[in-house]
């Protein structure tokens, strides 16, 4: 009888522990996520590059709205054209990977170069890696076509 009680207790404990492990966790809100979405939209529409960048990142993550890579690219472009270096870097990523925009290595390299000028250290590495990949592909195409 004692064995049966112990077994039931063990099974119930294991079941509740398993339930705790599999419950989804709510992600912590970032500083970007604290600004109300309507405020971001208003500020972004009035030309604030920081708001445009933050709105783009929200569209990218689907934070407080439906995830939309195309709209993320639209707002990144708006911020990037105003010199927002971080937006320039992320726009380079979008063009390199074809996320929300057609994949275009040339445009990606241009945005990485701008972001590097703006002081984003990762942009130089991204530029160098993509440049090497593009040149290697071009050199291989030339070699195989000769």
WODA-V746869 format. One record per residue. N is the residue number from 1. RES is the residue in three letters. OMEGA is omega in degrees with one decimal (* if undefined). NEAR is the number of other C-alpha atoms within 10 Angstrom. D_LAST is the distance of its C-alpha to the last C-alpha in Angstrom with 1 decimal. Layout:
n res omega near d_last
N RES OMEGA NEAR D_LAST
N RES OMEGA NEAR D_LAST
This chain:
n res omega near d_last
1 UNK 178.5 6 84.4
2 UNK 178.1 7 83.1
3 UNK 179.5 8 80.0
4 UNK 178.1 9 79.5
5 UNK 178.9 10 80.0
6 UNK -179.9 11 77.6
7 UNK 179.1 12 75.0
8 UNK 178.8 12 75.4
9 UNK -179.7 12 75.2
10 UNK -180.0 11 72.0
11 UNK 178.3 12 70.3
12 UNK 178.8 12 71.3
13 UNK -179.8 12 70.1
14 UNK -179.6 12 66.7
15 UNK -179.8 11 66.4
16 UNK 176.3 10 67.1
17 UNK 179.1 11 64.8
18 UNK 179.5 11 62.0
19 UNK 179.4 11 62.8
20 UNK -177.4 11 62.5
21 UNK -173.9 9 59.1
22 UNK 178.9 8 57.6
23 UNK 179.4 8 59.0
24 UNK 178.7 8 56.4
25 UNK 176.3 8 56.7
26 UNK -179.8 6 56.8
27 UNK 177.8 6 54.2
28 UNK 178.2 7 55.7
29 UNK 177.5 9 55.5
30 UNK 177.5 9 53.5
31 UNK 178.4 8 54.8
32 UNK -174.4 16 52.5
33 UNK -175.9 16 54.1
34 UNK 178.9 8 57.6
35 UNK 178.7 13 57.4
36 UNK -175.3 10 58.5
37 UNK 179.6 17 55.8
38 UNK 177.2 10 57.7
39 UNK 178.1 12 58.1
40 UNK -179.6 22 54.3
41 UNK -179.4 16 53.6
42 UNK -178.5 13 56.1
43 UNK 178.6 16 54.9
44 UNK -179.8 21 51.2
45 UNK 179.0 14 52.1
46 UNK 171.9 11 54.0
47 UNK 179.3 14 50.9
48 UNK -175.7 16 51.5
49 UNK 176.9 23 48.1
50 UNK 177.7 20 49.5
51 UNK 177.6 23 50.9
52 UNK 178.3 28 47.6
53 UNK -179.2 29 45.8
54 UNK 178.0 24 48.5
55 UNK 177.3 29 48.5
56 UNK -179.6 30 44.7
57 UNK 176.8 24 45.1
58 UNK 176.3 23 47.9
59 UNK 178.8 21 45.8
60 UNK -176.2 20 43.1
61 UNK -174.1 15 45.6
62 UNK -178.3 14 47.9
63 UNK 179.1 16 50.8
64 UNK -179.6 11 53.7
65 UNK 177.3 11 51.7
66 UNK 178.4 11 49.2
67 UNK -176.7 16 45.7
68 UNK -178.3 17 43.5
69 UNK 179.8 20 40.0
70 UNK 178.1 16 39.6
71 UNK 176.0 18 42.9
72 UNK 179.6 27 42.0
73 UNK 179.1 26 38.9
74 UNK -178.0 18 41.1
75 UNK 174.1 24 43.6
76 UNK 179.4 29 41.1
77 UNK 179.5 23 39.5
78 UNK 179.8 21 43.1
79 UNK -178.0 27 43.8
80 UNK -179.6 26 40.4
81 UNK 177.1 15 40.8
82 UNK 176.0 15 44.1
83 UNK 177.9 16 42.6
84 UNK -171.3 20 43.5
85 UNK -179.6 24 41.1
86 UNK 176.0 23 41.4
87 UNK 177.9 28 40.7
88 UNK 179.2 30 37.6
89 UNK -178.9 29 36.4
90 UNK 176.5 24 37.2
91 UNK 174.1 30 35.6
92 UNK 177.7 32 32.4
93 UNK 180.0 20 32.7
94 UNK -179.4 24 33.4
95 UNK 178.6 22 30.2
96 UNK -174.9 22 28.1
97 UNK -178.1 15 29.6
98 UNK 179.9 15 30.3
99 UNK 178.9 17 34.0
100 UNK 176.9 17 36.1
101 UNK 175.1 17 33.3
102 UNK 178.3 11 29.8
103 UNK -178.8 16 27.3
104 UNK -176.7 14 25.6
105 UNK -178.9 20 24.1
106 UNK 179.4 15 24.4
107 UNK 177.7 15 28.1
108 UNK 179.1 26 28.7
109 UNK 179.1 25 27.4
110 UNK -179.5 17 29.8
111 UNK 175.3 28 32.7
112 UNK 179.3 30 32.1
113 UNK 178.2 21 32.1
114 UNK 179.7 23 35.4
115 UNK 177.5 27 36.9
116 UNK 176.4 21 36.1
117 UNK -179.8 14 37.9
118 UNK 174.1 16 40.7
119 UNK 177.5 12 41.2
120 UNK -175.1 17 39.6
121 UNK -179.1 12 38.4
122 UNK -178.3 13 36.3
123 UNK 178.6 26 34.3
124 UNK 178.8 19 32.7
125 UNK 179.6 13 31.6
126 UNK 178.3 20 30.4
127 UNK -177.4 22 28.4
128 UNK -179.0 14 26.8
129 UNK -179.8 13 25.9
130 UNK 178.7 18 24.4
131 UNK 179.0 16 22.5
132 UNK 179.9 12 21.0
133 UNK -179.8 13 20.2
134 UNK -179.8 15 18.6
135 UNK 177.6 12 16.5
136 UNK 178.6 12 15.5
137 UNK 179.7 12 14.5
138 UNK 179.0 11 12.5
139 UNK 177.9 12 10.8
140 UNK 178.8 11 10.1
141 UNK 179.6 11 8.7
142 UNK -179.2 10 6.3
143 UNK -177.1 9 5.5
144 UNK -179.2 7 5.6
145 UNK -177.7 7 3.8
146 UNK * 5 0.0
